[in-house]
Amino acid sequence: MNKVHVIVNPFSARGKTGKRWNAIKDVINHYFKEFKYIFTEKPRQATEIARDLLKQGFDLLIGVGGDGTLNEITNGYFHKNTHQTINEEASLGIIPSGTGSDFIRFMRIPREFNQSVALIKNSGMRKIDVGKITYKSSEAEETSRYFINIASFGLGAEVVRNLSVIPASKHGPLSYYMGMLSTIRTYKSKRVKVVVDDSEEISDRFLIGAVANGRIFGGGMMIAPEAEADDGYFNLVLVEDMKKFEIIKNSRLLYTGKISKHPKVLVKKVRNIKVYPAEEETEVVNIEYDGEVGEAIPVEFQIIERRVNFRI
């Protein structure tokens, strides 16, 4: 029998999760007679909570929230400063209660609480890949974080950065798309050097670079329609420079899953990616991971193969 602990982000879904927690708790109690739970109070707290719970012997952690909550708990499965998990047998489940929930949608986890909890209770474990991102922090220290869905540099990261100053309570399903329309007014593609698997170098001016373990980001944009979460590879998606009207015209391809067919889009299956600013690039190229604001390139992305046991 699993030792179960639930980690609740009451601020997810624009604060609705906290209000409907009693209903969610009743559903969990129907399937798990013994469990404990805790509410997070601030960003990234779920990572430390998850790490402490795993060290205490809990072997099934269930998040209640969206992709951000899932990202934080996933980070907590790893020892600090290593890519070793605290307990290789521990598993992770998610009860969807977020705004975007792109990875949750990709994994086809039902949003209805009874169905999602039943899935956690009755399903087997699927070992999925995790991405590791390493960059220099603002204090010039090397920092590593993990992502379960998609990390990106360029326009996507700029949109996330701009949205981060807007209170989460005002975010909605179309926030990312509206943020993109606002951001492209002044955004210019950046020239970067991308080194793939330490063997191939790609230098060009790119609008977006996406490093995908999952398929969907930005509230429903299918940036990597052929990505798989357990194949040991990223799908690297590089979108060449486009003019503003081209971006708007082709944005529909993101929602239909046909973006990879565009002549200005390059897709490669890779395990390791290093991104550097080109010598002539004077502007900062920001990064993001699972919708979290990162710092800036240079950055390295590394696949950690089949490392987290996902209940699905």
SULPEPE-V904090 format. One record per pair of residues at least 6 apart in sequence whose C-alpha atoms are under 8 Angstrom apart, sorted by the first residue. I is the first residue (numbers start at 1). GAP is how many residues later the second one is. Records with the same first field share a line. If there is no record, write none. Layout:
I = GAP ; GAP
//
This chain:
2 = 56 ; 57 ; 58
3 = 31 ; 32 ; 54 ; 55 ; 56 ; 57
4 = 30 ; 31 ; 32 ; 54 ; 55 ; 56 ; 57 ; 58
5 = 30 ; 31 ; 32 ; 33 ; 48 ; 53 ; 55 ; 56 ; 57
6 = 29 ; 30 ; 31 ; 32 ; 55 ; 56 ; 57 ; 58
7 = 30 ; 31 ; 32 ; 33 ; 39 ; 43 ; 54 ; 55 ; 56 ; 57
8 = 29 ; 30 ; 31 ; 32 ; 55 ; 56 ; 57
9 = 8 ; 9 ; 30 ; 31 ; 32 ; 54 ; 55 ; 56 ; 60
10 = 6 ; 7 ; 8 ; 9 ; 11 ; 29 ; 30 ; 55
11 = 6 ; 7 ; 158
12 = 6 ; 53 ; 54 ; 85 ; 86 ; 87
13 = 52 ; 53 ; 84 ; 85 ; 86 ; 156
14 = 84 ; 85 ; 154 ; 155 ; 156 ; 157
15 = 154
17 = 47 ; 48 ; 80 ; 81
24 = 89
27 = 86 ; 87 ; 90
28 = 89
29 = 6
31 = 86 ; 87 ; 90
32 = 89
40 = 6
44 = 28
45 = 27
46 = 23 ; 26 ; 27 ; 30
47 = 25 ; 26 ; 27 ; 28 ; 29 ; 30
48 = 28
49 = 24 ; 27
50 = 11 ; 23 ; 26 ; 27
51 = 25 ; 26 ; 27 ; 28 ; 35
54 = 23 ; 32 ; 33 ; 36
55 = 31 ; 32
58 = 32
59 = 28 ; 30 ; 31 ; 32
60 = 30 ; 31 ; 32 ; 33
61 = 29 ; 30 ; 31 ; 32
62 = 30 ; 31 ; 32 ; 33
63 = 6 ; 7 ; 10 ; 29 ; 30 ; 31 ; 32
64 = 30 ; 31 ; 32 ; 33
65 = 29 ; 30 ; 31 ; 32 ; 33
66 = 30 ; 31 ; 32 ; 33 ; 34 ; 35 ; 38
67 = 31 ; 33 ; 34 ; 35 ; 36 ; 37 ; 223
68 = 222 ; 223 ; 224
70 = 24
71 = 75 ; 76 ; 77 ; 219
74 = 72 ; 73 ; 74 ; 234
75 = 70 ; 71 ; 72
77 = 8 ; 9 ; 10 ; 231
78 = 6 ; 7 ; 8
79 = 6 ; 7
81 = 63
83 = 221
85 = 222
88 = 219 ; 220
89 = 220
90 = 219
91 = 34 ; 217 ; 218 ; 219 ; 220
92 = 216 ; 217 ; 218 ; 219
93 = 27 ; 217 ; 218 ; 219
94 = 22 ; 26
95 = 16 ; 18 ; 21 ; 22
96 = 8 ; 13 ; 14 ; 15 ; 16 ; 17 ; 20
97 = 14
99 = 72 ; 73 ; 74
100 = 72 ; 73 ; 118 ; 119 ; 120
101 = 118
102 = 114 ; 115 ; 116 ; 117 ; 118
103 = 45 ; 46 ; 111 ; 112 ; 113 ; 114
105 = 111
106 = 108 ; 109 ; 110
107 = 205
109 = 7 ; 203
110 = 6
119 = 192 ; 193
120 = 191 ; 192
123 = 188 ; 189
124 = 187 ; 188
125 = 184 ; 185 ; 186 ; 187
126 = 183 ; 184 ; 185 ; 186
127 = 103 ; 179 ; 180 ; 181 ; 182 ; 183
128 = 101 ; 102 ; 177 ; 178 ; 179 ; 180 ; 181 ; 182
129 = 19 ; 84 ; 100 ; 101 ; 102 ; 103 ; 174 ; 175 ; 176 ; 177 ; 178 ; 179
130 = 16 ; 17 ; 18 ; 19 ; 83 ; 99 ; 173 ; 174 ; 175 ; 176 ; 177 ; 178
131 = 15 ; 16 ; 17 ; 18 ; 82 ; 170 ; 171 ; 172 ; 173
132 = 12 ; 13 ; 14 ; 15 ; 169 ; 170 ; 171 ; 172
133 = 11 ; 12 ; 13 ; 14 ; 166 ; 167 ; 168 ; 169
134 = 8 ; 9 ; 10 ; 11 ; 165 ; 166 ; 167
135 = 7 ; 8 ; 9 ; 160 ; 161 ; 162 ; 163 ; 164 ; 165
136 = 6 ; 7 ; 159 ; 160 ; 162 ; 163
137 = 6 ; 158
138 = 157
147 = 142 ; 143
148 = 65 ; 66 ; 142
149 = 63 ; 64 ; 65 ; 66 ; 67 ; 68 ; 140 ; 141
150 = 60 ; 61 ; 62 ; 63 ; 64 ; 65 ; 66 ; 67 ; 139 ; 140
151 = 59 ; 60 ; 61 ; 136 ; 137 ; 138 ; 139 ; 140
152 = 56 ; 57 ; 58 ; 59 ; 135 ; 136 ; 137
153 = 55 ; 56 ; 57 ; 132 ; 133 ; 134 ; 135 ; 144
154 = 35 ; 36 ; 52 ; 53 ; 54 ; 55 ; 131 ; 132 ; 133
155 = 25 ; 28 ; 29 ; 32 ; 34 ; 52 ; 53
156 = 24 ; 52 ; 132
157 = 129 ; 130 ; 131 ; 136
158 = 25 ; 128 ; 129
159 = 17 ; 20 ; 21 ; 24
160 = 16 ; 128 ; 131 ; 132 ; 133
161 = 132
162 = 17 ; 21
163 = 12 ; 13 ; 16
164 = 129
173 = 46
174 = 45
175 = 44
176 = 42 ; 43
177 = 41 ; 42
181 = 67
184 = 60
185 = 59
188 = 19
189 = 16 ; 17 ; 18 ; 19 ; 52 ; 53
190 = 15 ; 16 ; 17 ; 91 ; 93 ; 95
191 = 12 ; 13 ; 14 ; 15 ; 86 ; 87 ; 89 ; 90
192 = 11 ; 12 ; 13 ; 14 ; 83 ; 84 ; 85 ; 86 ; 89
193 = 8 ; 9 ; 10 ; 11 ; 82 ; 83 ; 84 ; 85
194 = 7 ; 8 ; 9 ; 79 ; 80 ; 81 ; 82
195 = 6 ; 7 ; 78 ; 79 ; 80
196 = 6 ; 74 ; 75 ; 76 ; 77 ; 78
197 = 73 ; 74 ; 75 ; 76
198 = 74 ; 75
203 = 75
204 = 36
205 = 35 ; 36
206 = 32 ; 33 ; 34 ; 35
207 = 31 ; 32 ; 33 ; 34 ; 35
208 = 29 ; 30 ; 31 ; 32
209 = 27 ; 28 ; 29 ; 30
210 = 13 ; 25 ; 26 ; 27 ; 28
211 = 23 ; 24 ; 25 ; 26 ; 90
212 = 12 ; 15 ; 22 ; 23 ; 24 ; 25
213 = 14 ; 15 ; 16 ; 20 ; 21 ; 22
214 = 10 ; 13 ; 14 ; 15
215 = 7 ; 8 ; 9 ; 10 ; 11 ; 12 ; 13
216 = 6 ; 7 ; 8 ; 9
217 = 6 ; 73
218 = 73
220 = 35
221 = 33 ; 34 ; 36
222 = 32 ; 33 ; 34 ; 35 ; 37
223 = 14 ; 31 ; 34 ; 36 ; 37
224 = 11 ; 13 ; 33 ; 35 ; 36
225 = 32 ; 33 ; 35
226 = 9
227 = 7 ; 8
230 = 75 ; 76
231 = 74
232 = 39 ; 71 ; 72 ; 73 ; 74
233 = 36 ; 37 ; 38 ; 70 ; 72
234 = 35 ; 36 ; 37 ; 69
235 = 32 ; 33 ; 34 ; 35
236 = 30 ; 31 ; 32 ; 33 ; 34
237 = 23 ; 28 ; 29 ; 30 ; 31
238 = 27 ; 28 ; 29
239 = 25 ; 26 ; 27
240 = 24 ; 25
241 = 23
250 = 9
253 = 6
259 = 6
260 = 6 ; 7
271 = 31 ; 32
272 = 28 ; 29 ; 30 ; 31
273 = 27 ; 28 ; 29
274 = 24 ; 25 ; 26 ; 27
275 = 22 ; 23 ; 24 ; 25
276 = 21 ; 22 ; 23
277 = 8 ; 20 ; 21
284 = 12 ; 13
285 = 11 ; 12
286 = 8 ; 9 ; 10 ; 11
287 = 6 ; 7 ; 8 ; 9 ; 10
288 = 6 ; 7
//
